[in-house]
Amino acid sequence: MPRNWTAHELLIAMNVYCKLPFGKLSQSDPLIIRVAEKMGRTPSSVSMKLCNFASFDSTLQARGIRGLTGASRADRVMWDAFHADWNQMSDDSEAAFEELIGNEDVEAAASPPISPPQGPSEGKSMVTVRRHQRFFRNTVLASYEHRCALSRIAITQLLNASHIIPWKDNEARRTDPTNGLCLHVLYDRAFDRGLITFDEDNRLVVSPLLKSGHVPDLQRMNFAGQEGTALHLPHRFTPDPSAMAKHRNSIFKG
């Protein structure tokens, strides 16, 4: 007889759901197989649980994609808990995932290495900070299927999970994936410094600072030459319009 899922197992399952692109929620995925083995469950049961979470995902629903229909009340409670407090749940779920898989394996899989953020992180242990950063990066990159939302470059080592509202400016949104974009390192730095932003239709807007005076060909090609290009939106956790508006109005050097 199938055993019920515990809250601890659901915490790990939701963590895995966030880390995997929707197209990889299959029982044949290596991560799902490993998590299932560690839990003493079948890959099929873990895969089904992730697809239950997908049934709550409004972004997928808007695209006509449906998860499984057998989600439980406990599944909904876990889904809502993450959306109510991403920071706490990302910390808790990363800790549970580390305990299940092994901390060394988790750290080895974090590529590129994560550096401490700048900003008011005093009072938080570096363990928590690293968990927050790792969860945010993995979730954002998975949502964009490990491709830059602007250039479509798919080299993971050249991709960053960019905060729309900066880490230092809003502690509550540090791990909220709707406050993130997957961008190539060049666009990530430009976005962070307010040299580019995106309009209400998610099209690239370039600061005059990148277009005035003598502009080298490479700079023109990557910025002014791409102005008006629309972001490729993720299959889940789409950018929050209010966060994008804050970036346009408060950070962009227009």
C-alpha positions in Angstrom: 0.0 0.0 0.0 1.5 3.4 -1.0 2.6 5.4 2.1 1.6 9.0 2.6 4.0 11.8 1.9 5.4 13.5 4.9 5.7 17.3 5.2 9.5 16.9 5.1 9.3 14.9 1.9 7.0 17.4 0.3 9.5 20.2 1.3 12.2 18.4 -0.7 9.9 17.6 -3.6 8.9 21.2 -4.0 12.6 22.2 -3.9 13.2 19.7 -6.7 10.2 21.0 -8.7 11.8 24.5 -8.6 15.2 23.2 -9.8 14.0 21.2 -12.8 12.6 22.6 -16.1 9.0 21.5 -16.6 10.1 19.2 -19.5 12.4 17.2 -17.1 9.8 16.2 -14.5 10.1 12.7 -15.8 10.8 9.5 -13.8 13.9 9.0 -16.0 15.5 12.3 -14.9 18.8 11.5 -13.0 17.9 13.9 -10.1 14.5 12.4 -9.7 15.9 8.9 -9.7 18.5 9.9 -7.0 15.9 11.7 -4.8 13.6 8.7 -5.1 16.3 6.3 -4.1 17.2 8.4 -1.1 13.6 8.7 0.0 12.9 5.0 -0.5 10.3 5.8 -3.2 10.0 5.0 -6.8 11.0 7.6 -9.5 7.5 7.4 -10.8 6.0 8.5 -7.4 8.4 11.4 -7.2 7.7 12.4 -10.7 4.0 12.3 -10.1 4.3 14.5 -7.0 6.2 17.1 -9.0 3.5 17.1 -11.7 0.9 17.5 -8.9 2.7 20.8 -8.0 2.6 21.8 -11.6 -1.2 21.7 -11.5 -1.0 24.8 -9.2 1.3 26.7 -11.5 -0.7 29.6 -13.1 2.0 30.3 -15.7 1.8 26.8 -17.0 -2.0 26.9 -17.0 -2.0 30.1 -19.0 0.0 28.2 -21.7 -2.5 25.4 -21.7 -0.2 23.1 -19.8 -1.8 21.0 -17.0 -0.2 19.0 -14.3 -1.8 15.9 -12.8 -5.1 16.2 -11.2 -4.4 14.2 -8.0 -2.8 16.9 -5.9 -3.6 16.7 -2.2 -4.4 19.4 0.3 -0.9 18.9 1.7 0.5 19.6 -1.7 -1.4 22.9 -1.9 -0.3 23.9 1.6 3.3 23.4 0.7 2.9 25.3 -2.6 1.3 28.2 -0.8 4.0 28.2 1.9 6.7 28.7 -0.7 4.8 31.6 -2.3 4.1 33.2 1.0 7.8 33.2 2.2 10.4 32.3 -0.4 13.3 33.1 1.8 12.3 30.8 4.7 11.1 28.0 2.5 14.2 28.1 0.2 16.4 27.9 3.3 14.4 25.1 4.8 14.1 23.1 1.6 17.8 23.6 0.7 18.8 22.3 4.1 16.5 19.3 3.7 17.8 18.6 0.2 21.4 18.8 1.5 20.6 16.4 4.3 19.0 13.9 1.8 21.6 14.1 -1.0 24.7 15.0 0.9 26.2 18.5 1.4 29.4 17.8 -0.6 27.4 16.7 -3.6 25.2 19.8 -3.5 28.2 22.1 -3.2 30.0 20.3 -6.1 27.0 20.9 -8.3 26.9 24.6 -7.7 28.7 26.0 -10.7 29.9 28.6 -11.1 31.0 29.2 -7.5 28.7 31.6 -5.6 30.3 34.7 -4.1 28.9 36.6 -1.1 26.5 39.3 -2.1 27.0 43.0 -1.3 24.4 44.5 1.0 22.9 44.3 4.4 23.2 40.5 5.0 24.5 41.0 8.6 22.8 38.8 11.0 22.4 36.0 8.5 24.8 33.1 8.5 26.8 32.6 5.4 25.2 29.1 5.2 21.8 30.7 4.9 23.1 33.2 2.3 24.6 30.5 0.2 21.4 28.5 0.4 19.4 31.5 -0.7 21.7 32.2 -3.6 21.9 28.6 -4.7 18.1 28.2 -4.6 17.5 31.4 -6.5 20.1 30.7 -9.2 18.9 27.1 -9.7 15.3 28.0 -9.8 15.7 31.0 -12.2 18.0 29.1 -14.6 15.7 26.1 -14.6 12.6 28.3 -15.3 14.4 29.7 -18.4 15.6 26.3 -19.4 19.2 27.4 -18.9 19.1 30.0 -21.7 19.6 33.7 -21.6 16.2 35.4 -21.8 17.6 38.0 -24.3 20.4 36.4 -26.3 19.3 32.7 -26.0 22.9 31.7 -25.1 22.8 28.3 -23.4 26.2 28.1 -21.8 25.4 27.7 -18.1 28.8 29.1 -17.0 28.0 32.4 -18.8 24.5 32.7 -17.3 23.5 34.6 -14.1 20.3 34.7 -12.2 19.7 38.5 -12.2 17.7 40.1 -9.4 15.2 42.7 -10.9 14.9 44.4 -7.5 18.5 44.2 -6.2 19.4 41.8 -3.3 20.3 44.8 -1.1 17.1 46.7 -1.7 14.4 44.1 -0.7 15.3 41.3 1.6 11.9 39.7 1.3 12.4 39.2 -2.5 15.9 37.8 -2.4 14.8 34.3 -3.4 11.5 35.0 -5.1 12.0 33.6 -8.6 9.5 36.1 -10.0 12.1 38.7 -9.1 14.6 37.1 -11.4 15.8 37.0 -15.0 18.2 34.6 -16.6 20.8 36.7 -18.4 24.2 36.3 -20.1 26.9 37.9 -17.9 27.2 40.9 -20.1 23.5 41.7 -20.0 23.4 40.8 -16.3 26.0 43.5 -15.5 24.3 46.1 -17.7 20.9 45.3 -16.1 22.4 45.5 -12.6 24.0 48.9 -13.4 20.9 50.3 -14.9 22.3 50.5 -18.4 19.5 48.4 -19.8 15.9 47.7 -18.8 12.7 46.4 -20.3 9.5 48.2 -21.1 5.9 47.2 -20.3 6.0 44.7 -23.2 9.3 43.2 -22.0 11.3 44.7 -24.8 14.9 45.8 -24.4 15.5 49.5 -23.7 19.1 50.8 -23.8 20.4 53.7 -21.8 21.7 56.7 -23.8 25.0 56.1 -21.9 25.6 53.1 -24.2 24.6 54.9 -27.4 26.3 58.3 -27.1 29.8 59.3 -28.4 32.1 56.9 -30.1 30.4 53.5 -29.8 32.6 50.4 -30.7 31.0 47.9 -33.1 30.8 45.2 -30.5 29.0 47.5 -28.1 26.6 48.7 -30.8 25.8 45.2 -31.9 25.1 43.9 -28.3 23.1 46.9 -27.1 21.7 49.5 -29.5 21.5 46.9 -32.2 19.3 44.7 -30.0 17.0 47.5 -28.7 13.4 46.5 -28.9 14.2 42.8 -28.7 11.6 41.0 -26.6 12.5 38.8 -23.6 11.9 35.1 -24.0 9.7 34.6 -21.0 10.1 31.5 -18.8 7.7 28.5 -18.7 7.0 29.4 -15.0 7.8 32.1 -12.4 7.4 34.9 -15.0 8.9 38.3 -14.1 6.7 40.3 -11.8 5.5 43.4 -13.7 5.8 45.6 -10.5 9.4 44.6 -10.0 10.1 45.4 -13.7 8.5 48.8 -13.3 10.6 49.5 -10.2 13.7 48.7 -12.2 12.6 51.0 -15.0 11.8 53.9 -12.7 14.4 53.6 -10.0 17.5 51.9 -11.4 17.6 52.5 -15.2 19.8 55.4 -16.2 17.5 56.8 -18.9 
